[in-house]
Amino acid sequence: MKILILGAGQVGSTVAANLASEANDITLVDSNVDLLNDLRSRLDIQTVAGQASYPEVLGRAGIIDTDMLIAVTNSDETNMLACQFAHSLFHTPTKIARIRSREYLEHEHMFCHEAVPVDVIISPEEIVSKYVQRLIEYPGAFQVLDFAHGRAQLVGVKAYYGGPLVGHEIRTLREHMPGVDARVAAIYRRGKGISAEGRRVIEADDEVFFIAAKKDIRAVMSELRKLDKPFKRIMIAGGGNIGKRLAEALESDYQVKVLERDQGRASLLSEELNKTIVLLGDSADEDLLLEENIDQMDVFCAVTNDDEANILSSMLAKQLGAGKVMSLVNRHAYVDLIEQQATVDVAISPQQVTIGALLTHVRRGDVVAVHSLRRGAAEAIEAVAHGDSRTSRVVGRRIEQISLPEGATIGAVVRGDKVMMAHHDTLIETDDHLIIFMQDRRKTVEVEKLFQVSVTFM
């Protein structure tokens, strides 16, 4: 597939790195020549320097025969204008744009071919806010991902001493919970992926990814660790787009405080948020944190635009007694350092959270959801089976008959409203949604081919 990416920032460069490794023809456009030279030296991509929305620059970048345009510059207006030119002048089939401003998103009906021709809208702030919200809904989880419109979820949990399943084989899970259907999709031990067959014994400190129906998630978590009490008090450091959206989503069910250092922004937040307490001040101010009872906060979540400020304020909050601390971190090196040192409970990479939404529209076959895991090394996808036993490599076959690449596991099958865990003799029917975990993201192409229907299917 020929893909043109506009904007070589954190999101654009991450998308380029992911797609360039999958035999796509990638061209990246940005006005920063030094940044483009650096990326071209590391990735198998082409680059064009210039203003992303100029028709002449788009022409030089080869938009005339591009299959997909991904506009992810820092300017909503540039992204929308580029999509307009791509549609009107070059008839580009698929146009994806990053839109950050709530003022535009509230009028989503205007994004159509008759007005602003954007086929897919990506809002990183909204995606990250929902991601954090899921972590708060499930205390103890370090990753919670939705599939089949939330009917099934993939959850990452660190196994602790004392968990009923810790020290036992995975296959005993059904004996522990006879009324609950769940599947362990993958295990990471000391940073390395290991197979999750039934005889595998779960050890303390294992990172365990399991799939279950949404209603059963907490029950399965209780098998791997002592369940944390539901969170009640949340403190958010940073009242920007993400902080505001997060407060809006949480304030009805939790006691929320927002720390914002800019007086004008703090005043605006106090007017637009209903139940949230907005505080003017620096999240790294120890006296302020103590005065606001940081030791009674169940969650401290730092979501400013400054990585260093987020990390340091989270570390300070943890030292002063906050329960769980989360930090928004853009730089990959910082994420690795945080996880190695265990200084912050959850490091949230907006690029890795957002990349799945973009990859969903790039994947071949009928892939309807993509989630990036393990800092992009692994991936979980939701794919729909179409066709029949003659035209499909999946439909009409049992799980054990499907030729999955090494490291790929079918964890669950969603059929209508029913969530079924995948077993070796599970028979796949047309329109089934399959949730697949891949320890090696590079094998995704092989999985995509399984879900491509033969041309003889009508």
C-alpha positions in Angstrom: 0.0 0.0 0.0 1.3 3.5 -0.9 0.8 5.8 2.2 1.6 9.5 2.5 2.1 10.7 6.1 1.9 14.5 6.8 3.8 15.5 9.9 7.0 13.9 11.3 6.2 14.6 15.0 5.8 11.9 17.6 2.7 10.4 16.1 3.8 10.7 12.5 7.2 9.2 13.0 5.8 6.4 15.1 3.2 5.6 12.4 6.0 5.7 9.8 8.2 3.3 11.8 5.3 0.8 12.3 4.2 0.8 8.6 7.6 0.9 7.0 8.4 -2.5 8.5 5.3 -4.1 6.8 6.2 -3.8 3.1 4.3 -0.5 2.6 5.5 2.3 0.4 5.8 5.2 2.9 6.5 8.9 2.1 6.7 11.4 5.0 6.3 15.2 4.6 7.4 17.8 7.1 9.0 21.3 7.1 11.8 20.2 9.4 14.6 19.0 7.1 16.9 17.8 9.9 14.2 15.6 11.4 13.4 14.1 8.0 17.1 13.3 7.4 17.3 11.6 10.7 14.2 9.5 10.1 15.2 8.6 6.5 18.6 7.3 7.9 16.8 5.0 10.3 13.7 3.9 8.3 13.0 2.6 4.8 10.9 5.6 3.8 11.0 8.5 1.4 10.8 12.1 2.7 9.7 15.4 1.2 10.4 18.8 2.9 7.7 21.4 2.7 4.4 22.8 4.0 2.1 19.7 4.3 -1.0 21.4 2.9 0.5 23.0 -0.2 -0.7 21.2 -3.4 2.7 21.5 -4.9 4.3 19.7 -2.0 1.6 17.0 -2.0 2.3 16.6 -5.7 6.1 16.2 -5.1 5.3 13.6 -2.4 3.5 11.4 -5.0 -0.1 11.9 -3.8 -1.4 11.4 -7.4 -1.2 7.6 -6.9 -1.4 7.4 -3.1 -3.8 4.9 -1.6 -4.0 6.6 1.8 -3.3 10.0 3.3 -2.6 10.3 7.0 -2.5 13.9 8.1 -1.1 14.2 11.6 0.6 17.6 11.8 0.2 19.7 14.9 -2.3 21.9 13.1 -6.0 20.8 12.7 -6.4 23.3 9.9 -3.4 22.1 8.0 -4.7 18.5 8.3 -8.2 19.4 7.1 -6.9 21.5 4.2 -4.6 18.7 3.1 -7.5 16.3 3.0 -9.5 18.8 1.1 -6.8 19.1 -1.6 -6.3 15.4 -1.6 -10.0 14.8 -2.3 -10.6 17.7 -4.8 -7.4 17.7 -6.8 -6.0 14.2 -6.5 -9.0 11.9 -5.6 -7.1 10.1 -2.9 -9.3 7.1 -1.8 -8.7 7.2 2.0 -8.0 10.3 4.0 -7.3 10.2 7.8 -6.8 13.4 9.8 -5.8 14.1 13.4 -8.3 16.6 14.8 -7.5 17.9 18.3 -9.8 20.8 18.9 -13.1 20.1 20.6 -14.7 22.9 18.6 -14.3 20.9 15.4 -15.0 17.5 17.0 -18.4 18.7 18.3 -19.5 19.3 14.7 -18.5 15.8 13.4 -21.2 15.9 10.7 -19.2 18.5 8.7 -16.6 15.8 8.0 -18.0 14.5 4.8 -17.2 14.7 1.1 -19.7 17.6 0.6 -17.9 19.7 3.3 -14.5 18.7 4.8 -13.6 15.4 3.1 -12.1 13.5 6.0 -12.9 9.7 6.0 -11.5 8.9 9.4 -10.9 11.3 12.4 -8.2 10.5 14.9 -8.3 12.4 18.2 -5.3 11.4 20.3 -6.5 13.4 23.3 -9.8 11.5 23.3 -8.1 8.1 22.8 -5.6 8.7 25.6 -8.4 9.9 27.9 -10.4 6.8 27.4 -7.3 4.6 27.9 -6.6 6.2 31.3 -10.3 6.0 32.2 -10.2 2.2 31.7 -7.1 1.9 34.0 -9.0 3.8 36.7 -12.1 1.6 36.2 -10.0 -1.6 36.8 -7.5 -0.9 39.7 -4.5 -3.2 39.5 -4.5 -3.5 35.7 -1.7 -1.9 33.6 -3.5 -2.2 30.3 -7.2 -2.6 29.5 -8.3 -2.8 25.8 -11.8 -3.0 24.4 -13.0 -5.4 21.6 -16.3 -6.0 20.0 -17.7 -2.6 21.2 -16.6 -3.4 24.7 -18.2 -6.8 25.1 -14.8 -8.4 25.4 -11.7 -7.0 27.0 -8.0 -7.8 27.0 -6.4 -7.0 30.3 -2.8 -6.9 31.4 -2.1 -7.7 35.1 1.0 -8.3 37.1 0.7 -11.5 39.1 1.4 -11.2 42.8 2.2 -13.6 45.6 -1.1 -14.7 47.2 -3.1 -14.8 44.0 -5.1 -18.1 43.9 -3.8 -19.0 40.4 -0.1 -18.0 41.1 2.0 -21.1 41.5 -0.6 -23.2 39.6 -1.0 -24.3 36.0 -3.1 -22.1 33.7 -5.6 -24.9 33.0 -6.7 -24.9 36.6 -8.3 -21.5 36.0 -11.6 -23.1 35.0 -11.5 -25.2 38.2 -11.1 -22.1 40.3 -13.9 -20.3 38.5 -16.4 -22.8 37.1 -18.9 -20.2 36.1 -16.4 -17.9 34.4 -14.9 -18.3 30.9 -11.5 -16.6 30.4 -8.4 -17.2 28.4 -4.8 -16.4 29.2 -3.5 -15.0 25.9 0.2 -14.3 26.7 2.7 -14.2 29.6 5.8 -12.1 29.9 8.4 -13.2 32.4 11.3 -10.9 33.1 10.5 -9.0 30.0 10.4 -12.0 27.6 7.3 -13.6 26.1 6.6 -17.2 27.0 3.9 -19.6 25.7 0.6 -19.7 27.6 -0.3 -23.3 27.1 -2.4 -25.0 29.8 0.4 -26.6 31.7 2.3 -23.4 32.1 2.7 -22.4 35.8 2.1 -18.7 36.5 4.8 -17.2 38.7 4.7 -14.1 40.9 5.7 -10.9 38.9 4.6 -12.4 35.6 2.9 -10.0 33.3 -0.3 -11.8 32.3 -2.6 -10.8 29.5 -6.0 -12.4 29.6 -9.3 -12.1 27.6 -12.7 -12.3 29.1 -16.2 -10.9 28.8 -16.4 -7.4 30.4 -18.6 -8.7 33.2 -15.9 -11.3 34.3 -12.8 -9.1 34.2 -12.7 -8.4 38.0 -13.2 -12.1 38.8 -10.3 -13.1 36.7 -8.1 -10.4 38.1 -8.8 -11.7 41.6 -7.2 -15.0 40.6 -3.9 -13.3 39.8 -3.6 -10.7 42.6 -5.4 -9.3 45.6 -8.1 -7.0 44.2 -7.4 -3.3 44.9 -10.3 -1.3 46.4 -12.3 0.7 43.8 -10.8 4.1 43.3 -12.6 7.2 44.7 -10.3 10.1 44.7 -8.4 11.2 41.6 -5.9 14.1 41.2 -5.0 15.1 37.6 -1.9 17.2 37.0 -2.4 19.3 33.9 -5.7 20.9 32.7 -4.9 20.7 28.9 -7.0 18.9 26.4 -6.3 15.4 27.9 -6.7 16.6 31.5 -10.0 18.3 30.8 -11.5 15.4 28.9 -10.4 13.0 31.6 -12.0 15.2 34.3 -15.2 15.4 32.3 -15.3 11.6 32.0 -14.6 10.9 35.7 -16.2 13.7 37.7 -19.7 12.0 37.8 -18.3 8.9 39.5 -15.2 10.0 41.3 -14.0 12.9 43.5 -11.7 14.7 41.0 -9.2 17.5 41.5 -7.2 19.2 38.7 -4.0 21.1 39.2 -3.3 23.7 36.5 -0.5 26.3 36.7 -1.9 28.7 34.1 -4.4 31.1 35.7 -6.4 31.7 32.5 -6.7 28.0 31.8 -7.6 27.3 35.4 -10.4 29.9 35.3 -11.8 28.3 32.1 -11.7 24.8 33.6 -13.5 26.0 36.7 -16.3 27.4 34.5 -16.7 24.4 32.2 -16.3 21.5 34.7 -19.2 20.7 36.9 -18.1 18.8 39.9 -14.3 18.9 39.5 -12.3 21.0 42.0 -9.8 23.1 40.0 -6.6 24.3 41.8 -4.2 26.9 40.6 -0.6 25.7 41.2 2.3 23.6 40.2 2.0 19.9 40.5 5.6 19.6 41.7 4.9 22.0 44.6 5.3 19.7 47.7 3.5 22.1 50.0 0.5 22.3 47.7 0.3 18.5 47.3 0.4 18.1 51.1 -2.2 20.8 51.6 -4.5 19.0 49.1 -4.1 15.6 51.0 -2.1 13.8 48.3 -1.7 10.9 50.7 -5.5 10.3 50.5 -5.5 10.2 46.7 -6.1 6.8 45.1 -4.7 8.0 41.8 -2.4 10.7 40.7 -2.3 11.2 37.0 0.2 13.6 35.3 -0.9 14.6 31.8 0.9 17.9 31.1 2.8 18.5 27.8 6.1 18.2 29.7 7.5 14.7 30.1 10.0 15.7 32.8 7.3 17.5 34.8 5.0 14.5 34.5 7.6 12.1 35.7 9.0 14.2 38.6 5.5 15.2 39.9 4.4 11.5 39.8 7.5 10.4 41.7 6.9 13.2 44.2 3.2 12.2 44.6 4.2 8.6 45.1 6.7 9.5 47.8 4.1 11.7 49.6 1.7 8.8 49.8 -0.5 8.7 46.6 -1.9 5.3 45.8 -1.3 4.7 42.1 0.6 7.2 39.9 0.4 7.4 36.2 2.5 9.6 33.9 2.0 10.7 30.3 5.4 10.1 28.6 6.2 10.9 25.0 9.9 9.8 24.8 10.4 6.1 24.4 13.7 6.2 26.3 11.9 7.7 29.3 9.2 4.9 29.1 11.9 2.2 29.2 13.7 3.9 32.1 10.5 4.3 34.2 9.5 0.7 33.7 13.0 -0.6 34.6 13.2 1.6 37.7 9.5 1.1 38.7 9.4 4.8 39.7 5.9 5.2 38.2 3.2 2.6 38.2 2.0 3.2 34.7 3.8 5.1 31.9 1.3 6.1 29.2 2.7 6.6 25.7 0.3 8.6 23.6 2.0 7.4 20.4 1.5 3.7 21.3 -2.1 4.3 22.4 -2.9 6.2 19.3 -1.1 4.0 16.8 -3.8 1.3 17.1 -6.5 3.6 15.9 -4.5 4.4 12.8 -3.4 0.8 12.1 -7.0 -0.3 12.2 -7.6 1.5 8.9 -4.3 0.3 7.3 -4.6 -3.4 8.0 -5.7 -5.6 5.2 -8.5 -8.1 5.5 -11.5 -7.2 7.7 -9.6 -5.9 10.7 -11.8 -3.8 12.8 -9.6 -3.0 15.9 -5.9 -2.9 16.5 -4.1 -2.3 19.8 -0.4 -1.9 20.3 1.2 -3.7 23.3 4.6 -4.0 24.9 5.7 -0.6 23.5 4.8 -1.7 20.0 6.5 -5.1 20.0 3.3 -7.0 20.3 -0.2 -6.4 19.0 -3.8 -7.5 19.6 -6.3 -7.3 16.7 -10.0 -8.0 16.2 -10.7 -9.5 12.8 -14.0 -10.5 11.2 -14.3 -13.9 9.4 -16.1 -13.7 6.1 -16.9 -16.2 3.3 -17.4 -19.9 3.6 -15.2 -23.0 3.8 -14.3 -22.7 0.1 -13.4 -19.0 0.0 -12.0 -18.4 3.5 -8.9 -19.9 5.3 -10.8 -19.4 8.6 -14.6 -20.0 8.2 -15.7 -23.6 8.6 -12.5 -24.6 10.4 -11.7 -25.4 13.9 -9.1 -23.3 15.8 -6.6 -26.2 15.6 -6.9 -26.3 11.8 -6.1 -22.6 11.3 -2.5 -21.9 10.2 -1.5 -19.2 12.6 2.1 -17.9 12.6 4.3 -18.7 15.6 3.5 -16.5 18.6 -0.1 -15.8 17.5 -3.0 -16.9 19.6 -6.7 -16.7 19.1 -8.0 -15.8 22.5 -11.7 -15.4 22.0 -14.5 -15.5 19.5 -17.4 -13.0 19.7 -20.5 -14.2 17.9 -23.3 -11.7 18.1 -23.6 -10.7 21.8 -21.9 -13.9 23.0 -18.3 -13.9 24.0 -16.7 -17.4 23.8 -13.2 -18.3 24.8 -11.3 -20.0 21.9 -10.5 -23.7 22.3 -8.8 -26.1 19.9 -12.1 -27.5 18.7 -14.0 -24.1 18.4 -15.6 -24.0 15.0 -15.4 -20.6 13.2 -18.5 -19.3 11.5 -19.0 -16.4 9.1 -19.2 -13.0 10.7 -17.5 -14.2 13.9 -15.1 -11.6 15.5 -11.8 -13.2 16.4 -9.5 -11.6 19.0 -5.9 -12.5 18.2 -2.8 -11.8 20.3 0.6 -11.6 18.6 3.8 -11.6 20.5 5.7 -10.4 17.4 3.9 -7.6 15.6 5.9 -8.4 12.4 3.7 -11.5 12.0 0.6 -9.4 11.6 0.8 -9.5 7.8 0.5 -13.3 7.9 -2.6 -13.1 10.1 -4.2 -10.4 7.8 -3.9 -12.8 4.8 -5.9 -15.4 6.7 -8.9 -13.1 6.8 -8.7 -12.0 3.1 -11.6 -13.7 1.3 -10.9 -15.4 -2.1 -12.1 -13.5 -5.2 -14.6 -16.4 -5.8 -16.6 -15.3 -2.8 -19.7 -13.4 -3.8 
